[in-house]
């Protein structure tokens, strides 16, 4: 199936027509929020769409739902369809195995108009250098917008990852990346991220039910507000509780949109129908 037919048929199935970015803006209601809103990511100077296209649902061992179900062409077509509708923030990770899929999509859109965020498990300077060179090759790009240290659990990660952090700081000065930060998977790691001046971007688990989060909702939101006030950029993940809150989708979206400390959020998208559903729901929940 070619890309034009892919977009047209999936849109028709969802009862929507494909509009140009200009036409889409004319349809917007005053005060509403949209997944394609352009948001400044903290103090990084990087502008992103309100929603990022997550490519790592159940991502592990170089595979994810997206790579398994869609393949390189299918995921590339999905990312390009999202780009055509104003969503230009694409999230990946070495662990997901989706770098080649983004590479294919990036062949067909202007590089400077897409924000790419990936993640690494590197700890030392040497490991980080190897990863950064490999990532850029796998993605087919000269620079990466955002790199995160992936899945921090230990409270001592700023010591354990110091080598990788040093290399990423140098890489930012050399314009090989634009910003660096962490994703957290424990309360202790989140607290360390809040205290670290090195963290520019933090990817944090947040939803109204506390599912797959680092701690209870009040504890996490309190820390995230403090991080926001200190100038860190905050991206929400696990917005739908890793799929466990899918039957509470509107409640979860409404909650995420109400968290003023969040710059944006990422959701794993596995089909154009899912994307179009979120495109419709977000303004209705705002």
VEXLUM-324222 format. One line per field, with one value per residue (C-alpha): x, y, z negated; residue number from 1; residue in three letters. Coordinates in pm, 1 decimal, padded with zeros to 6 digits. Layout:
BEGIN
u = X, ...
v = Y, ...
w = Z, ...
nr = NUM, ...
rest = Ala, ...
***
This chain:
BEGIN
u = 00000.0, 00145.3, 00153.8, -00128.4, -00362.2, -00245.3, -00343.3, -00663.3, -00804.7, -00723.9, -00866.5, -01184.3, -01221.9, -01210.7, -01466.1, -01220.4, -01073.3, -00707.1, -00659.5, -00360.7, -00201.3, -00361.5, -00709.0, -00666.5, -00590.7, -00909.3, -01110.2, -00968.5, -01182.5, -01072.6, -00897.9, -00875.6, -00554.5, -00442.3, -00182.3, -00024.7, 00014.3, 00370.4, 00522.7, 00858.7, 01038.1, 01147.9, 01463.8, 01612.5, 01511.7, 01352.8, 00996.6, 00793.4, 00438.4, 00222.1, 00214.5, 00511.9, 00477.2, 00594.9, 00746.9, 00828.7, 00508.9, 00625.5, 00970.4, 01259.2, 01547.1, 01542.3, 01170.6, 00837.6, 00474.4, 00531.0, 00834.7, 00679.6, 00338.2, 00419.1, 00769.4, 00993.7, 00759.0, 00444.5, 00591.0, 00756.5, 00420.2, 00256.4, 00519.5, 00488.4, 00109.3, 00145.9, 00391.5, 00141.8, -00110.5, 00128.1, 00283.6, 00657.8, 00799.2, 00913.2, 01024.6, 01243.9, 01517.4, 01798.6, 01602.4, 01300.5, 01488.5, 01296.5, 01588.1, 01577.8, 01204.2, 01260.6, 01545.6, 01307.5, 01052.5, 01322.3, 01412.7, 01080.7, 01045.4, 01273.7, 01516.2, 01505.7, 01127.1, 01126.9, 01235.1, 01394.4, 01433.8, 01613.3, 01757.8, 02074.7, 02190.3, 02552.5, 02737.4, 03093.3, 03229.7, 03350.1, 03012.3, 02833.7, 03058.9, 02994.9, 02619.9, 02595.9, 02788.6, 02581.5, 02250.5, 02320.4, 02410.4, 02102.1, 01880.4, 02056.5, 02101.5, 02395.9, 02257.8, 02001.0, 01770.7, 01736.0, 01916.3, 01806.1, 01976.1, 01721.1, 01528.5, 01712.3, 01634.5, 01926.9, 01933.5, 02307.1, 02265.8, 02434.8, 02753.1, 02714.4, 02648.1, 02895.3, 03105.9, 02807.7, 02683.4, 03020.0, 03025.8, 02669.8, 02755.8, 03048.6, 02830.2, 02583.1, 02862.3, 02974.3, 02615.2, 02584.6, 02282.3, 02062.6, 01961.6, 02014.4, 01832.7, 01688.8, 01386.3, 01303.6, 01164.9, 01188.7, 01113.7, 01478.4, 01590.0, 01326.9, 01443.8, 01802.8, 01691.9, 01519.1, 01840.7, 02074.1, 02164.4, 02275.9, 01918.0, 01763.3, 01482.1, 01301.2, 01069.8, 00837.1, 00558.5, 00230.4, -00141.0, -00438.2, -00441.7, -00074.6, -00036.3, 00323.7, 00446.0, 00745.4, 00525.1, 00173.5, 00029.7, 00068.6, 00433.0, 00521.6, 00332.2, 00496.6, 00843.7, 00755.5, 00625.5, 00953.0, 01146.1, 00937.6, 00997.1, 01372.1, 01359.8, 01370.5, 01166.6, 00911.9, 00763.2, 00491.5, 00485.0, 00263.5, -00025.1, -00258.0, -00083.9, 00104.1, -00233.0, -00390.6, -00608.5, -00729.2, -01089.9, -01031.0, -00871.1, -01058.7, -00992.7, -00621.8, -00594.6, -00784.0, -00550.3, -00236.8, -00364.0, -00438.1, -00083.5, 00060.1, 00414.0, 00416.3, 00544.8, 00411.6, 00357.6, 00434.4, 00193.7, 00279.3, 00085.9, 00041.3, -00195.6, -00330.3, -00674.1, -00527.7, -00359.8, -00678.7, -00872.4, -00627.9, -00629.0, -01005.4, -01015.1, -00749.9, -00938.3, -01257.1, -01077.4, -00919.6
v = 00000.0, 00337.4, 00623.7, 00824.1, 00526.7, 00444.6, 00789.6, 00817.2, 00476.4, 00494.8, 00844.5, 00740.9, 00448.2, 00689.5, 00918.5, 01204.4, 01374.2, 01458.9, 01833.0, 02051.5, 02213.7, 02546.5, 02395.8, 02213.6, 02536.4, 02693.6, 02418.6, 02484.5, 02606.1, 02890.2, 02772.3, 02411.8, 02208.5, 01990.9, 01722.0, 01936.4, 02248.8, 02381.0, 02389.8, 02523.2, 02247.0, 02415.7, 02620.1, 02396.5, 02620.2, 02315.8, 02347.2, 02024.5, 01916.2, 01869.1, 01492.7, 01281.2, 00970.6, 00690.5, 00393.6, 00164.7, 00005.9, -00306.9, -00219.4, -00446.3, -00637.6, -00420.8, -00478.4, -00310.5, -00351.5, -00091.8, -00260.8, -00608.7, -00516.7, -00242.4, -00307.8, -00035.4, 00086.3, 00070.7, 00264.8, 00509.6, 00571.4, 00623.3, 00876.5, 01062.3, 01070.2, 01220.2, 01476.9, 01572.8, 01644.7, 01855.6, 01602.5, 01631.9, 01504.4, 01141.7, 00931.0, 00623.3, 00436.1, 00195.6, -00060.7, -00038.2, -00115.6, 00157.6, 00375.6, 00227.7, 00299.5, 00667.0, 00674.6, 00570.7, 00835.6, 01103.7, 01046.0, 01203.3, 01502.8, 01802.3, 01700.8, 02041.0, 02022.9, 01702.0, 01660.6, 01322.3, 01195.9, 00869.8, 00696.2, 00513.9, 00264.3, 00385.5, 00455.0, 00549.0, 00811.1, 00542.4, 00366.8, 00695.6, 00789.8, 00453.9, 00486.5, 00841.3, 00758.4, 00444.4, 00617.0, 00893.8, 00633.6, 00421.9, 00730.2, 00869.5, 01214.7, 01436.9, 01543.8, 01418.2, 01664.8, 01495.2, 01199.1, 01058.7, 00816.5, 00537.7, 00389.6, 00528.2, 00328.1, 00383.4, 00697.6, 00712.6, 00726.2, 01071.4, 00905.8, 00576.9, 00753.3, 01039.2, 00934.7, 00923.6, 01254.1, 01420.4, 01299.3, 01419.2, 01762.3, 01780.0, 01651.4, 01932.6, 02189.9, 02032.5, 02047.9, 01671.1, 01686.8, 01974.0, 01861.5, 01578.3, 01429.5, 01111.3, 00887.5, 00762.5, 00435.4, 00478.7, 00748.5, 00767.0, 00817.8, 01086.9, 01269.0, 01254.0, 01392.5, 01680.2, 01761.2, 01729.4, 02053.0, 01836.5, 01726.5, 01950.3, 01714.7, 01466.3, 01192.0, 01106.0, 00852.1, 01025.5, 00939.6, 00996.4, 00640.0, 00607.2, 00303.2, 00217.0, 00531.7, 00603.1, 00675.5, 00792.3, 01072.7, 01346.0, 01262.8, 01254.8, 01570.7, 01758.3, 01666.0, 01743.0, 02087.7, 02159.0, 02045.1, 02268.8, 02566.0, 02503.7, 02525.9, 02160.2, 02047.2, 01778.1, 01518.3, 01287.8, 00915.4, 00623.6, 00865.1, 00567.3, 00355.1, 00137.7, 00044.6, -00052.1, 00260.6, 00239.3, 00223.5, 00555.7, 00726.3, 01056.4, 01086.8, 01022.6, 01270.8, 01534.4, 01481.1, 01511.8, 01827.8, 01984.7, 01932.3, 02276.0, 02162.6, 01917.7, 02065.4, 01774.5, 01398.0, 01087.5, 00804.2, 00483.0, 00482.0, 00154.4, 00257.0, 00559.3, 00488.3, 00522.6, 00846.9, 00992.3, 00891.3, 01083.1, 01376.4, 01398.9, 01326.1, 01570.6, 01892.9, 01738.2, 01669.6, 02013.4
w = 00000.0, 00093.3, -00155.4, 00000.9, -00010.6, -00365.4, -00493.8, -00291.9, -00378.6, -00748.7, -00776.5, -00601.9, -00836.5, -01128.4, -00965.3, -00923.8, -00621.9, -00585.2, -00604.8, -00536.7, -00846.4, -00746.6, -00712.6, -01043.0, -01227.2, -01094.0, -01263.3, -01608.1, -01892.8, -02117.0, -02432.8, -02320.6, -02327.2, -02038.2, -01994.1, -01721.4, -01937.9, -01923.2, -02272.2, -02389.8, -02580.1, -02900.8, -02854.8, -02586.1, -02296.4, -02132.6, -02007.6, -02006.8, -01931.4, -02240.3, -02178.9, -02081.3, -01867.6, -02094.6, -01912.1, -02205.2, -02334.4, -02521.1, -02390.8, -02484.7, -02327.7, -02012.2, -01947.1, -02026.6, -01928.1, -01658.9, -01502.8, -01525.6, -01386.4, -01136.4, -01012.0, -00873.5, -00600.2, -00811.8, -01105.2, -00866.6, -00699.1, -01039.4, -01146.9, -00818.7, -00846.7, -01195.8, -01059.4, -00788.7, -01066.4, -01272.8, -01513.5, -01458.3, -01791.2, -01750.8, -02047.2, -02018.9, -02207.9, -02136.6, -02339.1, -02106.8, -01784.8, -01601.5, -01485.2, -01129.7, -01113.8, -01197.0, -00945.2, -00669.3, -00770.1, -00792.9, -00428.6, -00332.0, -00566.9, -00633.1, -00908.8, -01078.1, -01111.0, -01317.8, -01681.5, -01752.6, -02108.9, -02182.0, -02487.0, -02587.6, -02850.1, -02827.1, -03150.9, -03050.3, -02812.6, -02572.2, -02574.3, -02515.8, -02224.9, -02059.1, -02116.2, -01987.2, -01670.5, -01614.7, -01688.1, -01436.3, -01175.8, -01248.5, -01231.0, -00925.0, -01079.9, -01177.1, -01513.9, -01763.4, -01931.6, -02271.4, -02430.5, -02763.6, -02998.7, -02984.2, -03277.4, -03580.1, -03894.5, -04129.5, -04341.5, -04264.5, -03887.3, -03866.7, -03997.9, -03811.8, -03480.0, -03519.7, -03222.4, -02985.5, -03125.1, -03063.9, -02705.4, -02639.0, -02779.7, -02538.3, -02253.4, -02318.3, -02301.6, -01973.4, -01843.0, -01803.8, -02034.6, -02145.1, -02496.8, -02743.9, -03040.2, -03191.3, -03211.9, -03560.9, -03693.6, -04069.7, -04324.2, -04426.4, -04066.6, -04017.0, -04329.2, -04205.8, -03868.4, -04044.3, -04231.0, -03931.5, -03748.5, -03451.8, -03374.9, -03112.8, -03008.6, -03231.4, -03107.1, -03394.1, -03446.7, -03529.3, -03522.1, -03754.7, -03892.5, -03986.6, -03759.5, -03660.9, -03834.5, -04058.7, -04361.4, -04445.2, -04235.1, -04498.6, -04564.8, -04195.1, -04103.7, -04391.1, -04263.9, -03903.8, -03996.2, -04173.7, -03866.8, -03645.0, -03872.1, -03855.3, -03475.4, -03375.5, -03077.1, -03163.4, -02930.0, -03056.9, -02980.1, -03085.0, -03036.4, -02988.2, -03251.5, -02999.6, -02851.4, -03183.6, -03184.0, -02826.4, -02946.0, -03125.1, -02826.7, -02849.5, -03222.6, -03167.9, -02881.8, -03077.8, -03374.2, -03159.1, -02991.9, -03330.5, -03464.0, -03396.1, -03482.8, -03188.0, -02864.5, -02660.2, -02668.9, -02468.0, -02388.5, -02207.6, -01879.5, -01692.4, -01412.0, -01231.3, -01375.1, -01727.0, -01625.7, -01478.9, -01789.4, -02010.4, -01769.5, -01819.2, -02193.5, -02315.8, -02230.8, -02365.8, -02696.4, -02725.0
nr = 1, 2, 3, 4, 5, 6, 7, 8, 9, 10, 11, 12, 13, 14, 15, 16, 17, 18, 19, 20, 21, 22, 23, 24, 25, 26, 27, 28, 29, 30, 31, 32, 33, 34, 35, 36, 37, 38, 39, 40, 41, 42, 43, 44, 45, 46, 47, 48, 49, 50, 51, 52, 53, 54, 55, 56, 57, 58, 59, 60, 61, 62, 63, 64, 65, 66, 67, 68, 69, 70, 71, 72, 73, 74, 75, 76, 77, 78, 79, 80, 81, 82, 83, 84, 85, 86, 87, 88, 89, 90, 91, 92, 93, 94, 95, 96, 97, 98, 99, 100, 101, 102, 103, 104, 105, 106, 107, 108, 109, 110, 111, 112, 113, 114, 115, 116, 117, 118, 119, 120, 121, 122, 123, 124, 125, 126, 127, 128, 129, 130, 131, 132, 133, 134, 135, 136, 137, 138, 139, 140, 141, 142, 143, 144, 145, 146, 147, 148, 149, 150, 151, 152, 153, 154, 155, 156, 157, 158, 159, 160, 161, 162, 163, 164, 165, 166, 167, 168, 169, 170, 171, 172, 173, 174, 175, 176, 177, 178, 179, 180, 181, 182, 183, 184, 185, 186, 187, 188, 189, 190, 191, 192, 193, 194, 195, 196, 197, 198, 199, 200, 201, 202, 203, 204, 205, 206, 207, 208, 209, 210, 211, 212, 213, 214, 215, 216, 217, 218, 219, 220, 221, 222, 223, 224, 225, 226, 227, 228, 229, 230, 231, 232, 233, 234, 235, 236, 237, 238, 239, 240, 241, 242, 243, 244, 245, 246, 247, 248, 249, 250, 251, 252, 253, 254, 255, 256, 257, 258, 259, 260, 261, 262, 263, 264, 265, 266, 267, 268, 269, 270, 271, 272, 273, 274, 275, 276, 277, 278, 279, 280, 281, 282, 283, 284, 285, 286
rest = Unk, Unk, Unk, Unk, Unk, Unk, Unk, Unk, Unk, Unk, Unk, Unk, Unk, Unk, Unk, Unk, Unk, Unk, Unk, Unk, Unk, Unk, Unk, Unk, Unk, Unk, Unk, Unk, Unk, Unk, Unk, Unk, Unk, Unk, Unk, Unk, Unk, Unk, Unk, Unk, Unk, Unk, Unk, Unk, Unk, Unk, Unk, Unk, Unk, Unk, Unk, Unk, Unk, Unk, Unk, Unk, Unk, Unk, Unk, Unk, Unk, Unk, Unk, Unk, Unk, Unk, Unk, Unk, Unk, Unk, Unk, Unk, Unk, Unk, Unk, Unk, Unk, Unk, Unk, Unk, Unk, Unk, Unk, Unk, Unk, Unk, Unk, Unk, Unk, Unk, Unk, Unk, Unk, Unk, Unk, Unk, Unk, Unk, Unk, Unk, Unk, Unk, Unk, Unk, Unk, Unk, Unk, Unk, Unk, Unk, Unk, Unk, Unk, Unk, Unk, Unk, Unk, Unk, Unk, Unk, Unk, Unk, Unk, Unk, Unk, Unk, Unk, Unk, Unk, Unk, Unk, Unk, Unk, Unk, Unk, Unk, Unk, Unk, Unk, Unk, Unk, Unk, Unk, Unk, Unk, Unk, Unk, Unk, Unk, Unk, Unk, Unk, Unk, Unk, Unk, Unk, Unk, Unk, Unk, Unk, Unk, Unk, Unk, Unk, Unk, Unk, Unk, Unk, Unk, Unk, Unk, Unk, Unk, Unk, Unk, Unk, Unk, Unk, Unk, Unk, Unk, Unk, Unk, Unk, Unk, Unk, Unk, Unk, Unk, Unk, Unk, Unk, Unk, Unk, Unk, Unk, Unk, Unk, Unk, Unk, Unk, Unk, Unk, Unk, Unk, Unk, Unk, Unk, Unk, Unk, Unk, Unk, Unk, Unk, Unk, Unk, Unk, Unk, Unk, Unk, Unk, Unk, Unk, Unk, Unk, Unk, Unk, Unk, Unk, Unk, Unk, Unk, Unk, Unk, Unk, Unk, Unk, Unk, Unk, Unk, Unk, Unk, Unk, Unk, Unk, Unk, Unk, Unk, Unk, Unk, Unk, Unk, Unk, Unk, Unk, Unk, Unk, Unk, Unk, Unk, Unk, Unk, Unk, Unk, Unk, Unk, Unk, Unk, Unk, Unk, Unk, Unk, Unk, Unk, Unk, Unk, Unk, Unk, Unk, Unk, Unk, Unk, Unk, Unk, Unk, Unk
***
